[in-house]
Amino acid sequence: MLLLKNLPIYSPAKIGAIDILICGQKICKLSKEITLEGVEYDTIRFDPEKHFAVPGFIDGHVHLIGGGGEGGYITRTREGTPEEFLNCGTTAVLGLLGTDGITRDHTSLLAKVRAFREKHISVWMLTGSYRYPIKTITGDHMKDMVLIPEILGVGELAIADHRGSSVTGSELKRLALDIRVAGMISGKKGVIVCHMGNASEGMTALFKATDDGTLPASHLIPTHVSRNEKLLEEGIRWIKEKHGFIDLTASEKTVRVLDELKRELGNLDNVCVSTDGLGSLPVFDKQGNLKELKASPVDGLLKTFKGLLEQGFNIEEALKPICTVPAKALGLNKWGYGSLSENSPASLAIFNTETLEIEVVISLGEIVVNNL
């Protein structure tokens, strides 16, 4: 057992300085003053003027086994390590495939997910890739979801992108309804992460898939929505008209975009930010030829959090796009992710109040970063 004493926490709402008792992978008690007798436990004491704790960040879009390949074999990006995420306060990630679902496959991704779990980080994955019809492990996307605990849905399925398969609204609807039912059977939400490209049709397929009200829009999560102004405008419509979620890829402009979205929407209750970590950042010319390719960094959630605080956001609001909302969008909140409460996963990041540097990260009950 581990006892954290006198630590101000945001759960994500501000609670104030309390004690946190961690038993195994869970938070088993939150109280103003916890005392234990007759049992062995470790204690860390904090100065409430110098520290605060938040739930571990949730990155809903990560290429755990690398991405890329658009410029040939030499442009494949590297695989990730648990430590690089944990060092950034990210304690939960969702792995997926992108353009290349041929030389990278789901069994390799599943093995990577399970390797990450052995390092005390919460990890899930998606079946499928850019391609439609989708590629799976079992030969059936519903079986993948029902029979493989780590699989939460499909993605990233390319929409309005020259590397995609020109998925129509009816095809997307049929696939999403399957995933929704598979989620019912397996006790998961069931989502499709839709890679949004630059093509003129934008989010048309998503709107058509949900037009008759049969499919709840919350099962479709468009990502890279801030890549251009038209797409962002459609993303705002998606929230206002469909009450769906959108996902932004962390970049230097993310804080500005989030500030604009808050003014436009009144809140960030349906907006997620993810890193696209270890995926490729390709630049194409007008003819579709690759000009440049870089690997996406994994520290975008931490940078976004700090940037929002510097912009004047309070901590609870700054946590929404990188923790609270991703937990809801992916259905992880039913297992306690996105908050610090009794019986929730013991995954949290402890910051220095003055410098906003991470001093401690605890993931599933294990101290994985300690800079005290």
C-alpha positions in Angstrom: 0.0 0.0 0.0 1.0 3.6 -0.7 -0.3 6.6 1.3 0.0 10.1 -0.2 -0.4 12.7 2.5 -1.7 16.3 2.3 -1.9 16.4 -1.5 -4.2 18.9 -3.2 -6.0 17.0 -6.0 -8.2 17.8 -9.0 -10.6 15.0 -9.7 -11.0 16.8 -12.1 -12.9 19.3 -10.0 -10.8 20.9 -7.2 -11.0 18.9 -4.0 -8.2 20.4 -1.9 -5.5 18.9 0.2 -6.4 15.3 1.3 -4.8 11.9 1.8 -4.9 9.2 -0.9 -4.6 5.6 0.0 -3.5 3.3 -2.9 -4.0 -0.4 -2.7 -2.7 -2.4 -5.6 -3.8 -0.7 -8.8 -6.7 1.2 -7.3 -7.4 4.2 -5.1 -9.1 2.6 -2.1 -9.7 5.7 0.0 -9.7 9.5 -0.1 -10.0 11.4 3.2 -8.8 14.4 5.0 -6.8 12.4 7.4 -6.0 8.7 6.9 -4.3 6.7 9.6 -3.3 3.0 9.3 -2.4 0.6 12.1 -1.1 -3.0 11.9 -0.2 -3.0 8.2 2.9 -2.2 6.2 2.7 0.8 3.8 4.9 3.5 2.2 4.2 7.2 2.7 5.0 10.3 0.7 4.3 13.6 2.3 3.6 16.7 0.2 3.6 20.4 0.8 0.2 21.6 -0.3 1.6 25.0 -1.3 4.1 23.4 -3.7 2.2 20.4 -5.2 -1.0 19.4 -6.8 -2.2 16.2 -8.4 -4.4 15.5 -11.5 -5.6 12.3 -13.1 -3.1 10.8 -15.6 -3.6 12.1 -19.1 -5.3 9.9 -21.7 -3.9 9.8 -25.3 -6.6 8.5 -27.6 -4.5 8.3 -30.8 -1.0 6.6 -30.7 0.9 4.6 -33.2 2.6 2.3 -30.7 4.4 0.2 -33.3 5.2 3.2 -35.5 3.5 4.6 -38.6 4.5 6.2 -41.8 5.7 4.4 -44.9 4.2 6.9 -47.4 7.6 7.5 -48.8 8.8 3.9 -48.9 10.2 1.5 -46.4 12.8 3.9 -45.2 10.1 6.4 -44.0 8.6 4.0 -41.4 8.6 5.6 -38.0 9.9 3.9 -34.9 8.0 2.0 -32.2 7.3 3.6 -28.8 8.3 2.9 -25.2 6.1 3.2 -22.1 8.6 5.5 -20.4 8.3 8.3 -22.9 4.6 8.5 -22.3 4.8 8.1 -18.5 7.4 10.9 -18.3 4.8 13.2 -19.8 2.1 12.3 -17.4 0.3 10.1 -19.9 -0.9 7.0 -18.1 -3.5 5.7 -20.6 -3.1 5.3 -24.4 -5.0 3.9 -27.3 -2.9 2.2 -30.0 -3.9 2.0 -33.7 -2.7 1.5 -37.2 -2.7 4.1 -40.0 -1.8 4.2 -43.6 0.2 0.9 -43.5 -1.9 -2.0 -42.4 0.2 -4.4 -44.5 3.7 -4.4 -43.1 2.3 -3.5 -39.7 -0.4 -5.7 -38.4 -2.8 -6.1 -35.4 -1.1 -9.1 -33.8 2.1 -7.0 -33.5 0.1 -4.1 -32.1 -1.6 -6.4 -29.6 1.7 -7.8 -28.5 2.9 -4.2 -28.0 -0.2 -3.3 -26.0 0.4 -6.2 -23.7 4.1 -5.3 -23.3 3.1 -1.8 -22.3 0.7 -3.2 -19.8 3.5 -5.0 -18.1 5.1 -1.6 -17.5 2.1 -0.4 -15.5 0.5 1.7 -18.2 -3.2 1.4 -19.2 -3.4 0.5 -22.9 -6.0 -0.5 -25.5 -6.1 -0.7 -29.2 -8.3 -0.5 -32.3 -8.8 -3.0 -35.1 -8.7 -1.8 -38.7 -6.6 0.9 -40.3 -7.0 3.6 -43.0 -8.4 0.9 -45.3 -12.0 -0.2 -46.0 -13.1 -3.0 -45.9 -11.1 -3.2 -42.7 -8.4 -5.7 -41.8 -8.9 -7.6 -38.5 -7.3 -10.3 -36.4 -10.1 -12.8 -36.3 -11.5 -12.1 -39.8 -14.5 -10.2 -38.4 -14.5 -6.8 -36.7 -17.3 -7.7 -34.3 -15.4 -10.8 -33.2 -12.3 -8.7 -32.6 -14.2 -6.4 -30.3 -16.1 -9.2 -28.4 -13.3 -11.7 -28.0 -10.2 -9.5 -27.5 -10.5 -7.4 -24.3 -8.0 -4.8 -25.4 -9.9 -3.8 -28.6 -12.3 -0.8 -28.1 -13.4 -0.3 -31.7 -12.1 0.4 -35.2 -9.6 3.0 -36.5 -8.1 5.0 -37.7 -10.4 4.7 -40.7 -9.5 7.2 -43.4 -12.2 9.6 -44.5 -11.8 12.3 -47.1 -8.2 11.4 -47.7 -6.3 10.4 -50.8 -4.8 7.5 -48.9 -8.2 6.1 -47.9 -10.9 4.0 -49.6 -13.6 6.6 -50.3 -15.8 5.3 -47.6 -19.5 6.3 -48.1 -21.9 7.4 -45.4 -23.9 4.1 -45.7 -20.7 2.0 -45.4 -19.6 4.0 -42.4 -23.0 3.6 -40.8 -23.1 -0.1 -41.3 -19.7 -0.6 -39.8 -20.4 1.7 -36.8 -23.7 -0.1 -36.0 -21.8 -3.4 -36.0 -19.2 -1.9 -33.6 -22.0 -0.5 -31.4 -23.6 -3.9 -31.1 -20.2 -5.6 -30.4 -19.7 -3.0 -27.7 -23.1 -3.9 -26.1 -22.0 -7.6 -26.1 -18.5 -7.0 -24.7 -19.4 -4.2 -22.2 -17.5 -1.5 -24.1 -18.7 1.6 -25.8 -17.6 0.8 -29.3 -16.1 3.6 -31.3 -14.7 4.3 -34.8 -11.8 6.8 -34.9 -12.1 8.5 -38.3 -9.0 10.0 -39.7 -10.1 13.2 -41.4 -8.1 14.2 -44.5 -8.0 17.4 -46.6 -10.4 16.3 -49.4 -13.3 18.6 -50.1 -16.0 16.2 -48.9 -14.8 16.7 -45.3 -17.1 15.2 -42.7 -20.0 14.5 -45.2 -19.8 10.7 -44.6 -20.2 11.2 -40.8 -23.2 13.4 -41.1 -24.8 11.0 -43.6 -24.1 8.0 -41.4 -26.0 9.7 -38.5 -28.7 11.6 -40.4 -31.7 9.3 -39.6 -30.9 9.1 -35.9 -30.3 5.3 -35.9 -26.6 5.7 -35.1 -25.6 7.9 -32.1 -22.9 10.3 -33.2 -20.9 9.6 -30.1 -19.7 6.3 -31.7 -17.8 8.2 -34.4 -14.8 10.3 -33.4 -13.4 12.5 -36.2 -9.7 13.2 -35.5 -7.2 15.7 -37.0 -10.2 18.1 -37.1 -8.1 21.2 -36.8 -6.1 20.5 -39.9 -8.0 23.2 -41.8 -10.6 25.8 -41.2 -13.4 24.1 -43.2 -13.0 20.9 -41.3 -12.9 22.7 -37.9 -16.2 24.5 -38.8 -17.7 21.1 -39.6 -16.4 19.8 -36.3 -18.2 22.6 -34.5 -21.4 21.6 -36.4 -20.8 18.0 -35.3 -20.8 19.1 -31.7 -23.7 21.6 -31.9 -26.0 19.5 -34.1 -25.0 15.9 -33.3 -23.6 16.3 -29.8 -20.7 14.2 -30.9 -17.0 14.4 -29.9 -14.1 15.8 -32.0 -10.4 15.2 -31.6 -7.6 17.7 -32.3 -4.0 16.6 -33.0 -1.7 18.4 -30.6 0.5 21.1 -32.2 1.7 24.6 -31.7 -1.7 26.0 -32.6 -3.8 23.7 -30.3 -4.1 26.1 -27.4 -5.3 28.9 -29.6 -7.8 26.6 -31.3 -9.1 25.4 -27.9 -9.4 29.0 -26.7 -11.5 29.8 -29.9 -13.6 26.6 -29.4 -14.4 27.5 -25.8 -15.6 30.9 -26.9 -17.7 29.4 -29.7 -19.1 26.5 -27.8 -19.2 27.9 -24.3 -17.2 24.9 -23.0 -14.8 22.1 -24.1 -17.1 19.2 -23.0 -16.9 17.5 -26.4 -13.4 18.3 -27.4 -10.4 15.9 -27.2 -6.7 16.3 -27.9 -4.4 13.5 -28.8 -0.8 13.3 -30.0 -0.9 11.0 -33.0 2.3 10.0 -31.3 4.9 8.1 -33.3 2.8 8.5 -36.4 4.0 10.2 -39.5 3.6 13.9 -40.3 3.8 13.8 -44.1 3.7 16.9 -46.3 2.5 16.3 -49.9 2.6 18.5 -52.9 -0.4 19.3 -55.1 0.2 16.2 -57.1 0.1 14.0 -54.0 3.8 13.4 -53.9 5.5 13.1 -50.5 7.8 16.1 -49.9 8.7 15.6 -46.2 7.9 13.2 -43.3 8.5 13.5 -39.6 7.5 11.4 -36.6 4.9 12.9 -34.2 6.1 13.6 -30.7 4.3 12.1 -27.7 4.5 15.1 -25.3 1.7 17.1 -26.9 -0.8 16.5 -24.0 1.6 17.9 -21.4 2.4 20.9 -23.6 -1.3 21.5 -24.2 -2.0 21.3 -20.4 0.7 23.8 -19.6 -0.3 26.0 -22.5 -3.9 26.2 -21.4 -2.9 27.1 -17.8 -0.6 29.9 -19.2 -3.6 31.1 -21.3 -5.6 31.5 -18.1 -7.7 28.3 -18.1 -8.3 26.8 -14.7 -6.9 23.3 -14.0 -10.3 21.6 -14.3 -11.0 23.2 -17.7 -7.5 22.4 -18.9 -7.9 18.8 -18.0 -11.0 18.3 -20.2 -9.5 17.8 -23.6 -6.6 15.7 -22.4 -8.2 13.6 -19.7 -11.9 14.0 -18.9 -13.4 14.2 -22.3 -11.2 11.4 -23.9 -12.3 9.1 -21.0 -16.0 9.8 -22.0 -15.4 9.6 -25.7 -13.7 6.2 -25.6 -16.0 4.8 -22.8 -13.1 4.6 -20.3 -15.0 6.6 -17.7 -17.1 3.5 -16.8 -13.9 2.0 -15.4 -13.0 5.1 -13.5 -10.5 6.7 -15.9 -10.5 10.5 -16.2 -11.0 11.1 -12.5 -9.4 10.6 -9.0 -12.0 8.9 -6.8 -12.4 5.8 -4.7 -12.1 2.6 -6.8 -10.7 4.5 -9.8 -7.3 3.5 -11.2 -4.5 4.8 -9.2 -3.0 6.8 -12.1 -2.0 10.4 -11.4 0.5 13.1 -12.2 1.8 15.3 -9.4 3.0 18.8 -10.5 5.1 21.5 -8.9 2.8 24.4 -8.5 5.4 27.1 -9.3 7.2 25.5 -12.2 4.4 23.3 -13.6 7.0 20.5 -13.9 6.0 16.9 -13.2 7.6 15.6 -10.0 5.8 12.3 -9.6 3.8 10.0 -11.8 1.9 7.0 -10.4 0.4 4.6 -12.9 -1.8 1.7 -11.8 -0.4 2.1 -8.3 3.2 2.0 -9.2 5.6 5.0 -8.9 7.0 5.2 -12.4 8.4 8.7 -12.2 9.9 10.3 -9.1 11.7 13.6 -9.3 11.1 14.8 -5.7 
